[in-house]
Amino acid sequence: MKEQETLKSKVLEIITQKIESFLKDTGDFDPKSLRPLKIEYSRNEKFGDYSTAFLLENKDILGNPKDISEKFLPSLRDTDLFSEVSFSMPGFLNFRISRSALGIYLKTILEQDSITIPKLDAPEKIIFEFVSANPTGPLNIVSARAAATGDSICNLLSSIGHEVHSEFYVNDYGNQVLLMGVSCVLRLKEIKGETLSYQPEGGTESIEELLNSNLFPYEGYRGEYIKDIVHHYLNQPESKSIIESHLNDNSFVKLSELFSEWAVQFNLSKQKKDLENFGVHFKNFFSEKSLHDSGDVLKAESFLNSSGKIYSEDGKKIFRSTDYGDDKDRVVVREDGRPTYLLADIAYHKTKIDRNFTKIYNIWGPDHHGYIARLSGAIQALGYREDCFRILIAQQVNLISKGEKVKMSKRLGQFQTMEDLLEYLGEHGKDVARYFFITRALGTPLEFDLDLAKEESDKNPVFYLQYAHARIRSIFRENSEERDFDAFQNLESREERDRLLFWICRFPEEVLDSAIQMEPHRLTNYLQNLAKVFSKFYIGKENRIKDSDKETRLGLTYICYATALCLKMGLNLLGVHAPDILEKSN
């Protein structure tokens, strides 16, 4: 998979050519025995823009890195790409991009109101499933983190040329949905004046016994939102009539089945609204129930059985998941003929394969890590390549205020909901929440600082970036002249200008790397650094646009224009607005 050229790839190309030529001239080394050349950003900018540890990583073959560098560095100094090359201990080669090369590269990537993002030569057709929260209650904070991250990854993957299909898997089948219906009926009876008692852990009462004796199931849903569902359908004339009829007939089981369906519809509608308010738009919502109704779940078992990956034991059908690294084989059909959740999940992923997606990506919650091996094995058993299937785990989120963990919602008990968080953060909640959720790698726990998120100053990283963009836009409102590339090229080279220019030119490769690695937090780190570099540029007395002559003003405006594009495009890829004027809420 080869991408269009970036500044980093150009550096890699030139250094590779120089090393190959050097090794050929010496004739003492076999290039195939060497560890590959990697180009990275310099950890300390005083040494340069890029660096490589190639000499250090191959010192066992090449010898002392410093001695080799003295022979090798002269060949690197005859290219216009670098203004400086150097060696630093214990074995790094460092490269600073020349001012002229930065200017030429910027012109090639800069288009009207856009910066060109590299497109892959071989794009994939990707299905990306994320959030997929059970329709048994509101979206919680971990789901919000998965939503922000998943949507940002979709944007990044699309930006480099992939065809991306986002999907939400609706778990609208099984015991959890039935228990929700039972919970609704019992709350309904409570609303009607009946007294409930609570089933102890390990209780064995049937659904009918629970409903007839007003015994709330131990694993039932106790949040106040269950009463909201009941009141909603009591307030609808058609459903109210049905409810009253079943109550009069004491047909509580049938009523619980109806409430199971209604509650799924109610909760899913609420989840879709919350996602819409969060700026997340799925291309499809896929129903688990549709898999069972169509017979696709048992067809998946037949498919695996025909490939020799299923065996029978004690009346159960068992998938040979240990063939794929799982710690034990997994039941897919119980002794009574009922499919397990795993088989339904296998059937669902088979639809992804049947829909001709070349890559299957999922985000799952923190309690699903052990589930990866068995599903990955099943997908391989279906004939799909292991390296085309990837699971990302969204780790826990802790809400922090005044240095301590907090719960957002008294009304909803154990839930910390996306809706409550957005309401708490106010007018700018969507932008702030989305950004905060992606400032850390998805696989690490996140502490969400509510006090910082509420701060409307440059202490808040979202406002810091939005203010930087708004400040640049004000420059264009105050200066009517158009930006001018020739004037920019004629600008005198100064450290803060050249630093900013390099960071602007990094933007396409930062987007590319973030997309390929599916790590949007890389882009948040880049944007924060870009804004800091711009701030140093902006306060420099040599860069005061108002005090400059016309040609200097046009050149400086060109740099500001490119910076604003990076900020706007970067924030938009993360689902965050880049305002031209930043107004604080009252």
C-alpha positions as CSV (number, residue, x, y, z in Angstrom):
1,M,0.0,0.0,0.0
2,K,1.8,3.1,-1.3
3,E,0.7,6.6,-0.4
4,Q,1.2,9.8,-2.3
5,E,4.3,11.7,-1.4
6,T,4.6,13.6,1.9
7,L,7.6,15.5,3.2
8,K,8.5,12.6,5.4
9,S,8.3,10.1,2.6
10,K,10.5,12.4,0.5
11,V,13.1,12.4,3.3
12,L,12.9,8.6,3.5
13,E,13.4,8.3,-0.2
14,I,16.4,10.5,-0.3
15,I,18.1,9.0,2.8
16,T,17.4,5.5,1.5
17,Q,19.1,6.3,-1.8
18,K,22.1,7.8,-0.1
19,I,22.5,4.9,2.3
20,E,22.2,2.3,-0.5
21,S,24.8,4.2,-2.5
22,F,27.1,4.5,0.5
23,L,26.8,0.8,1.2
24,K,27.4,-0.1,-2.4
25,D,30.5,2.0,-2.5
26,T,32.0,0.5,0.6
27,G,31.1,-3.0,-0.5
28,D,31.6,-4.3,3.1
29,F,27.9,-4.8,4.0
30,D,25.0,-6.9,2.8
31,P,22.0,-4.5,2.7
32,K,19.6,-7.4,3.4
33,S,21.1,-8.0,6.8
34,L,20.4,-4.5,8.0
35,R,17.4,-3.4,10.0
36,P,15.0,-1.2,8.0
37,L,15.5,2.6,7.8
38,K,12.8,4.5,9.7
39,I,12.3,8.3,9.7
40,E,10.9,9.9,12.8
41,Y,10.3,13.5,14.1
42,S,13.2,14.7,16.1
43,R,12.6,14.4,19.8
44,N,14.5,17.7,20.3
45,E,13.9,20.3,17.7
46,K,17.3,21.9,18.2
47,F,18.8,18.9,16.3
48,G,16.5,19.2,13.3
49,D,13.1,18.3,11.9
50,Y,13.5,14.6,11.3
51,S,15.9,12.0,12.5
52,T,16.8,8.3,12.1
53,A,18.4,5.8,14.5
54,F,19.5,3.7,11.6
55,L,23.2,3.8,12.5
56,L,22.5,3.0,16.2
57,E,20.1,0.1,15.3
58,N,22.7,-1.4,13.0
59,K,25.9,-0.7,15.0
60,D,26.4,-4.5,15.4
61,I,26.9,-4.7,11.6
62,L,28.1,-1.3,10.6
63,G,30.3,-0.5,13.5
64,N,30.6,2.6,15.7
65,P,27.8,5.0,14.6
66,K,29.9,8.2,15.0
67,D,32.7,6.8,12.8
68,I,30.2,5.7,10.1
69,S,28.4,9.1,10.3
70,E,31.7,10.9,9.5
71,K,32.0,8.9,6.3
72,F,28.3,9.1,5.4
73,L,27.2,12.7,6.3
74,P,29.1,14.5,3.4
75,S,26.9,12.7,0.9
76,L,23.7,14.1,2.6
77,R,24.9,17.7,2.3
78,D,24.6,17.8,-1.5
79,T,20.8,17.9,-1.6
80,D,18.6,21.0,-1.7
81,L,16.1,19.3,0.6
82,F,18.2,19.8,3.7
83,S,19.7,23.0,5.2
84,E,21.5,21.1,7.9
85,V,22.4,17.5,8.6
86,S,24.1,16.4,11.8
87,F,25.0,13.5,14.1
88,S,24.0,13.2,17.8
89,M,24.8,10.6,20.3
90,P,24.3,7.8,20.8
91,G,23.7,7.3,17.1
92,F,21.1,9.6,15.5
93,L,21.3,11.3,12.1
94,N,19.3,14.6,12.1
95,F,17.9,16.5,9.2
96,R,16.6,20.1,9.0
97,I,14.4,20.9,5.9
98,S,15.6,23.9,4.0
99,R,13.4,27.0,3.8
100,S,13.2,26.9,0.0
101,A,12.1,23.2,0.1
102,L,9.4,23.9,2.7
103,G,8.1,26.7,0.5
104,I,7.9,24.6,-2.6
105,Y,6.3,21.7,-0.8
106,L,3.7,24.0,0.8
107,K,2.7,25.3,-2.6
108,T,2.2,21.8,-3.9
109,I,-0.2,20.8,-1.1
110,L,-2.0,24.1,-0.7
111,E,-5.2,24.5,-2.8
112,Q,-8.0,27.0,-2.6
113,D,-9.4,26.7,0.9
114,S,-7.9,23.3,1.4
115,I,-4.7,21.3,2.0
116,T,-4.2,18.2,0.0
117,I,-4.3,15.0,2.0
118,P,-2.4,12.0,0.5
119,K,-4.6,9.3,-0.9
120,L,-3.7,5.7,-0.8
121,D,-3.1,3.8,-4.1
122,A,-5.1,0.8,-2.9
123,P,-8.1,2.0,-0.8
124,E,-10.2,-0.5,1.0
125,K,-14.0,-0.9,1.5
126,I,-14.3,-0.7,5.2
127,I,-17.1,-1.4,7.6
128,F,-16.6,0.2,11.0
129,E,-18.9,-0.8,13.8
130,F,-18.8,1.2,17.0
131,V,-20.9,2.3,19.9
132,S,-23.5,-0.6,19.4
133,A,-24.8,0.0,22.9
134,N,-27.6,-2.3,24.2
135,P,-31.0,-0.6,23.6
136,T,-31.8,-1.1,27.3
137,G,-31.0,2.4,28.5
138,P,-29.3,5.7,27.7
139,L,-25.8,6.0,26.1
140,N,-23.2,6.1,28.8
141,I,-19.9,7.9,28.9
142,V,-17.8,5.0,27.5
143,S,-20.3,4.8,24.6
144,A,-19.7,8.6,24.1
145,R,-16.0,8.0,24.0
146,A,-16.4,5.2,21.4
147,A,-18.7,7.5,19.4
148,A,-16.3,10.4,19.3
149,T,-13.3,8.1,18.5
150,G,-15.1,6.0,16.0
151,D,-16.5,8.9,14.1
152,S,-13.1,10.6,14.0
153,I,-11.5,7.5,12.7
154,C,-14.1,7.2,10.0
155,N,-13.4,10.8,8.9
156,L,-9.6,10.1,8.9
157,L,-9.9,6.9,6.9
158,S,-12.2,8.6,4.4
159,S,-9.8,11.5,4.0
160,I,-7.1,9.2,2.7
161,G,-9.3,7.5,0.2
162,H,-11.0,4.6,1.9
163,E,-14.7,3.8,1.3
164,V,-16.0,3.7,4.9
165,H,-19.4,2.4,6.0
166,S,-20.3,3.1,9.7
167,E,-22.7,0.8,11.4
168,F,-24.4,0.5,14.8
169,Y,-25.4,-3.1,15.8
170,V,-28.7,-3.1,17.7
171,N,-28.7,-5.9,20.4
172,D,-32.6,-6.1,20.3
173,Y,-32.9,-9.9,21.0
174,G,-32.5,-12.2,24.0
175,N,-32.9,-12.2,27.7
176,Q,-31.8,-8.7,28.4
177,V,-34.5,-7.3,26.1
178,L,-37.1,-9.6,27.8
179,L,-36.0,-8.4,31.3
180,M,-36.5,-4.9,30.2
181,G,-40.1,-5.6,29.2
182,V,-40.6,-7.3,32.6
183,S,-39.1,-4.3,34.4
184,C,-41.5,-2.0,32.5
185,V,-44.6,-4.0,33.4
186,L,-43.6,-4.2,37.1
187,R,-43.0,-0.4,37.1
188,L,-46.4,0.0,35.5
189,K,-48.0,-2.0,38.2
190,E,-46.2,0.1,40.8
191,I,-47.5,3.3,39.1
192,K,-51.0,1.7,39.3
193,G,-50.5,1.4,43.1
194,E,-49.2,-2.1,43.6
195,T,-46.3,-2.8,45.9
196,L,-43.1,-4.5,44.5
197,S,-40.6,-6.7,46.3
198,Y,-37.2,-7.6,44.9
199,Q,-35.8,-10.9,43.9
200,P,-32.6,-11.9,45.8
201,E,-29.5,-12.9,43.9
202,G,-29.8,-16.5,42.6
203,G,-33.6,-16.5,42.5
204,T,-35.2,-19.1,40.3
205,E,-38.6,-17.8,39.7
206,S,-39.9,-17.8,36.1
207,I,-40.9,-14.7,34.2
208,E,-44.6,-15.5,34.8
209,E,-44.0,-16.0,38.5
210,L,-42.1,-12.7,38.8
211,L,-44.9,-10.8,37.1
212,N,-47.8,-12.4,39.0
213,S,-46.1,-11.9,42.4
214,N,-44.8,-8.4,41.7
215,L,-41.3,-9.6,42.3
216,F,-38.7,-7.4,40.6
217,P,-36.0,-9.5,39.0
218,Y,-32.5,-9.3,40.4
219,E,-31.1,-8.5,37.0
220,G,-33.9,-6.2,36.0
221,Y,-33.5,-2.6,35.0
222,R,-34.1,-0.3,38.0
223,G,-33.2,3.1,36.6
224,E,-35.9,5.9,36.7
225,Y,-35.8,5.9,32.9
226,I,-37.9,2.7,32.9
227,K,-40.7,4.8,34.4
228,D,-40.2,7.3,31.6
229,I,-40.8,4.6,29.0
230,V,-43.9,3.4,30.8
231,H,-45.3,7.0,31.0
232,H,-44.5,7.6,27.4
233,Y,-46.7,4.6,26.2
234,L,-49.4,5.4,28.8
235,N,-49.7,8.8,27.2
236,Q,-50.2,7.4,23.7
237,P,-53.9,6.6,23.1
238,E,-53.3,3.5,21.0
239,S,-50.7,1.9,23.3
240,K,-52.6,2.9,26.4
241,S,-55.7,1.0,25.2
242,I,-53.5,-2.1,24.6
243,I,-51.9,-1.8,28.1
244,E,-55.3,-1.5,29.9
245,S,-56.7,-4.5,28.0
246,H,-53.8,-6.7,29.0
247,L,-53.9,-5.5,32.6
248,N,-57.6,-6.3,32.8
249,D,-56.9,-9.8,31.5
250,N,-53.9,-10.3,33.8
251,S,-51.9,-11.2,30.6
252,F,-48.7,-9.8,32.1
253,V,-46.3,-12.0,30.0
254,K,-47.8,-10.9,26.8
255,L,-47.7,-7.3,28.0
256,S,-44.0,-7.7,28.9
257,E,-43.3,-8.9,25.4
258,L,-44.9,-5.8,24.0
259,F,-43.0,-3.6,26.3
260,S,-39.8,-5.3,25.3
261,E,-40.4,-4.1,21.7
262,W,-41.7,-0.7,22.7
263,A,-38.7,-0.1,25.1
264,V,-36.2,-1.0,22.4
265,Q,-37.9,1.5,20.0
266,F,-38.0,4.2,22.8
267,N,-34.4,3.7,23.8
268,L,-33.0,3.4,20.3
269,S,-34.8,6.5,19.2
270,K,-33.3,8.3,22.2
271,Q,-29.8,7.0,21.4
272,K,-30.1,8.1,17.8
273,K,-31.1,11.6,19.0
274,D,-28.1,11.7,21.4
275,L,-25.8,10.6,18.6
276,E,-27.2,13.2,16.3
277,N,-26.6,15.9,18.9
278,F,-23.1,14.6,19.3
279,G,-22.4,15.0,15.5
280,V,-22.3,11.2,14.9
281,H,-24.2,9.9,11.9
282,F,-24.3,6.2,11.2
283,K,-25.0,4.9,7.7
284,N,-26.9,1.9,9.0
285,F,-28.4,0.5,12.2
286,F,-28.4,-3.3,12.0
287,S,-30.9,-5.3,14.1
288,E,-29.8,-8.5,15.8
289,K,-33.4,-9.7,15.8
290,S,-33.4,-9.6,12.0
291,L,-30.7,-12.2,12.0
292,H,-32.8,-14.6,14.1
293,D,-36.0,-13.9,12.2
294,S,-34.3,-14.6,8.8
295,G,-32.6,-17.8,10.1
296,D,-29.2,-16.4,9.4
297,V,-28.0,-17.3,12.9
298,L,-28.5,-21.1,12.5
299,K,-27.2,-20.9,8.9
300,A,-23.9,-19.6,10.3
301,E,-23.7,-22.7,12.5
302,S,-24.3,-24.9,9.4
303,F,-21.6,-23.1,7.5
304,L,-19.1,-23.6,10.3
305,N,-20.1,-27.2,10.7
306,S,-19.6,-27.9,7.0
307,S,-16.0,-26.6,7.3
308,G,-15.3,-29.0,10.2
309,K,-15.1,-26.3,12.9
310,I,-18.1,-27.5,15.0
311,Y,-18.4,-30.6,17.1
312,S,-21.1,-32.0,19.4
313,E,-20.8,-32.7,23.1
314,D,-23.6,-33.4,25.6
315,G,-26.2,-32.2,23.1
316,K,-24.4,-28.9,22.5
317,K,-22.8,-27.6,19.3
318,I,-19.3,-26.3,20.1
319,F,-16.9,-24.1,18.0
320,R,-13.3,-25.1,17.9
321,S,-12.0,-21.7,18.9
322,T,-8.9,-23.1,20.5
323,D,-7.7,-23.7,16.9
324,Y,-7.4,-19.9,16.8
325,G,-5.8,-19.1,20.1
326,D,-8.8,-19.0,22.4
327,D,-8.3,-20.6,25.9
328,K,-11.2,-23.0,25.4
329,D,-13.7,-24.1,22.8
330,R,-17.0,-22.1,22.8
331,V,-20.6,-23.3,22.8
332,V,-22.6,-21.9,19.9
333,V,-25.9,-23.9,20.2
334,R,-27.2,-24.9,23.7
335,E,-28.5,-28.4,24.4
336,D,-32.1,-27.1,24.0
337,G,-31.3,-25.8,20.5
338,R,-31.1,-22.1,21.4
339,P,-28.1,-20.3,19.8
340,T,-25.7,-18.4,22.0
341,Y,-24.8,-14.8,21.7
342,L,-21.5,-15.8,20.1
343,L,-23.3,-17.5,17.2
344,A,-25.5,-14.5,16.6
345,D,-22.3,-12.3,16.5
346,I,-20.7,-14.8,14.1
347,A,-23.8,-14.5,11.9
348,Y,-23.7,-10.7,12.0
349,H,-20.0,-10.6,11.0
350,K,-20.8,-13.1,8.2
351,T,-23.1,-10.5,6.7
352,K,-20.2,-8.1,6.7
353,I,-18.2,-10.6,4.7
354,D,-21.1,-11.2,2.4
355,R,-21.5,-7.5,1.8
356,N,-17.9,-7.6,0.4
357,F,-16.2,-5.4,2.9
358,T,-12.4,-5.8,2.6
359,K,-11.7,-4.7,6.2
360,I,-13.9,-5.2,9.3
361,Y,-13.2,-2.9,12.2
362,N,-15.0,-2.7,15.6
363,I,-14.8,-0.7,18.8
364,W,-15.9,-2.7,21.9
365,G,-16.3,-1.8,25.5
366,P,-13.6,-2.5,28.2
367,D,-15.3,-5.8,29.4
368,H,-15.1,-7.4,25.9
369,H,-11.3,-8.0,25.6
370,G,-11.5,-11.7,26.2
371,Y,-14.1,-12.1,23.5
372,I,-11.7,-11.1,20.7
373,A,-10.0,-14.4,20.1
374,R,-13.1,-16.4,19.7
375,L,-14.8,-14.0,17.2
376,S,-11.5,-13.5,15.3
377,G,-11.2,-17.3,15.1
378,A,-14.8,-17.6,13.8
379,I,-14.2,-15.0,11.1
380,Q,-11.1,-16.9,10.0
381,A,-13.2,-20.1,9.9
382,L,-15.6,-18.3,7.6
383,G,-12.7,-17.8,5.2
384,Y,-11.8,-14.2,6.1
385,R,-8.2,-13.1,6.6
386,E,-7.1,-12.5,10.1
387,D,-5.3,-9.3,9.3
388,C,-8.4,-7.8,7.8
389,F,-10.3,-7.9,11.1
390,R,-9.4,-5.6,14.0
391,I,-11.0,-4.8,17.3
392,L,-10.3,-1.6,19.3
393,I,-11.1,-1.6,23.0
394,A,-12.5,1.6,24.5
395,Q,-11.3,1.8,28.1
396,Q,-13.1,3.3,31.0
397,V,-13.8,7.0,31.5
398,N,-13.6,8.7,34.9
399,L,-15.4,12.0,35.3
400,I,-13.3,14.3,37.5
401,S,-14.2,17.5,39.3
402,K,-12.0,19.2,41.8
403,G,-9.6,16.2,41.6
404,E,-12.2,13.6,42.6
405,K,-14.3,11.1,40.7
406,V,-18.0,12.1,40.3
407,K,-21.2,10.7,39.0
408,M,-23.1,12.9,36.6
409,S,-26.7,11.7,37.1
410,K,-28.6,11.2,40.4
411,R,-31.8,10.7,38.4
412,L,-30.4,7.7,36.5
413,G,-28.5,6.0,39.3
414,Q,-25.6,4.0,37.9
415,F,-25.6,5.7,34.5
416,Q,-23.3,8.5,33.5
417,T,-25.0,9.5,30.3
418,M,-23.9,11.2,27.1
419,E,-27.0,13.4,27.4
420,D,-26.2,14.6,30.9
421,L,-22.6,15.3,30.0
422,L,-23.6,17.5,27.0
423,E,-26.2,19.3,29.0
424,Y,-23.7,20.0,31.8
425,L,-21.1,21.3,29.4
426,G,-23.6,23.7,27.8
427,E,-23.5,25.5,24.5
428,H,-20.1,24.2,23.5
429,G,-20.6,20.7,24.9
430,K,-20.5,18.8,21.7
431,D,-17.1,20.3,20.6
432,V,-15.5,20.1,24.0
433,A,-16.7,16.5,24.7
434,R,-15.7,15.1,21.4
435,Y,-12.2,16.7,21.6
436,F,-11.6,15.6,25.2
437,F,-12.6,12.0,24.5
438,I,-9.9,11.7,21.8
439,T,-7.0,13.3,23.5
440,R,-5.8,9.9,24.8
441,A,-5.4,6.6,23.0
442,L,-8.6,4.6,23.1
443,G,-7.0,1.7,24.8
444,T,-6.0,3.7,27.9
445,P,-8.3,4.9,30.7
446,L,-9.3,8.5,30.4
447,E,-9.8,11.1,33.1
448,F,-12.3,13.6,31.8
449,D,-11.7,16.9,33.7
450,L,-15.2,18.5,34.0
451,D,-13.8,21.8,35.4
452,L,-11.4,22.2,32.6
453,A,-14.0,21.3,30.0
454,K,-16.3,24.0,31.4
455,E,-13.4,26.6,31.2
456,E,-13.9,29.1,28.4
457,S,-10.3,30.3,28.2
458,D,-7.1,29.1,26.5
459,K,-6.6,26.7,29.5
460,N,-9.2,24.6,27.7
461,P,-7.4,22.9,24.8
462,V,-10.5,23.2,22.6
463,F,-10.9,26.9,23.1
464,Y,-7.2,27.3,22.7
465,L,-7.4,25.8,19.2
466,Q,-10.7,27.5,18.3
467,Y,-9.3,30.9,19.5
468,A,-6.2,30.4,17.4
469,H,-8.3,29.9,14.3
470,A,-10.6,32.8,15.1
471,R,-7.6,35.1,15.7
472,I,-6.2,34.2,12.3
473,R,-9.6,34.8,10.6
474,S,-9.6,38.2,12.2
475,I,-6.3,39.0,10.4
476,F,-8.0,38.5,7.1
477,R,-11.0,40.6,8.1
478,E,-8.5,43.4,9.0
479,N,-6.3,43.1,5.9
480,S,-8.0,43.2,2.6
481,E,-5.0,42.2,0.5
482,E,-4.9,38.7,-0.9
483,R,-2.2,36.3,0.2
484,D,0.7,36.1,-2.2
485,F,3.1,33.1,-2.7
486,D,5.8,35.2,-4.3
487,A,5.8,37.6,-1.4
488,F,6.0,34.6,0.9
489,Q,9.0,33.2,-0.9
490,N,10.7,36.6,-0.5
491,L,10.2,36.7,3.2
492,E,13.4,36.8,5.2
493,S,14.1,33.5,6.9
494,R,13.6,33.7,10.7
495,E,13.4,30.9,13.2
496,E,9.8,31.3,14.3
497,R,8.7,31.6,10.7
498,D,10.6,28.5,9.6
499,R,9.4,26.5,12.6
500,L,5.7,27.3,11.8
501,L,6.3,26.6,8.1
502,F,7.6,23.1,8.9
503,W,4.6,22.4,11.2
504,I,2.2,23.4,8.5
505,C,3.9,21.1,6.0
506,R,3.7,18.3,8.5
507,F,-0.2,18.4,8.4
508,P,-0.8,15.9,5.6
509,E,1.5,13.3,7.0
510,E,0.1,13.7,10.5
511,V,-3.4,13.1,9.1
512,L,-2.1,10.1,7.1
513,D,-0.3,8.6,10.1
514,S,-3.4,9.2,12.3
515,A,-5.6,7.5,9.8
516,I,-3.3,4.5,9.1
517,Q,-2.8,3.9,12.8
518,M,-6.5,4.7,13.6
519,E,-5.3,6.9,16.4
520,P,-7.0,10.4,16.3
521,H,-5.2,11.4,19.5
522,R,-2.1,11.9,17.3
523,L,-3.9,14.6,15.5
524,T,-5.0,16.4,18.7
525,N,-1.3,16.4,19.8
526,Y,-0.3,17.8,16.5
527,L,-2.9,20.6,16.5
528,Q,-1.9,21.7,20.1
529,N,1.7,21.9,19.0
530,L,0.8,23.8,15.8
531,A,-1.2,26.4,17.8
532,K,1.7,26.8,20.2
533,V,4.2,27.3,17.3
534,F,1.8,29.8,15.7
535,S,1.5,31.7,19.0
536,K,5.3,32.2,19.1
537,F,5.2,33.3,15.5
538,Y,2.4,35.7,16.1
539,I,3.9,37.6,19.0
540,G,7.3,38.0,17.3
541,K,7.9,41.7,16.6
542,E,9.2,40.9,13.0
543,N,5.8,39.2,12.3
544,R,3.5,42.1,13.1
545,I,1.4,42.3,10.1
546,K,-0.1,45.7,10.7
547,D,3.4,47.2,11.1
548,S,4.9,45.6,8.0
549,D,5.4,46.8,4.5
550,K,3.0,45.5,1.9
551,E,5.1,42.7,0.5
552,T,6.0,41.4,4.0
553,R,2.4,41.7,5.0
554,L,1.3,39.6,2.0
555,G,3.9,37.0,2.8
556,L,3.0,36.7,6.5
557,T,-0.7,36.5,5.6
558,Y,0.1,33.5,3.3
559,I,1.6,31.7,6.3
560,C,-1.4,32.6,8.5
561,Y,-3.8,31.4,5.8
562,A,-2.0,28.0,5.7
563,T,-2.1,27.7,9.5
564,A,-5.8,28.5,9.6
565,L,-6.5,25.7,7.0
566,C,-4.6,23.2,9.1
567,L,-6.5,24.1,12.2
568,K,-9.9,24.1,10.5
569,M,-9.3,20.9,8.6
570,G,-7.8,19.1,11.6
571,L,-10.7,20.1,13.9
572,N,-13.3,19.2,11.3
573,L,-11.8,15.7,10.9
574,L,-12.2,15.3,14.6
575,G,-15.8,16.5,14.5
576,V,-15.1,19.9,16.1
577,H,-16.2,23.2,14.8
578,A,-13.5,25.9,13.9
579,P,-15.3,29.2,14.3
580,D,-14.3,32.4,12.5
581,I,-15.4,34.4,15.6
582,L,-15.2,32.8,19.1
583,E,-18.0,33.9,21.3
584,K,-18.2,32.9,24.9
585,S,-21.5,31.6,26.3
586,N,-23.3,33.6,28.9
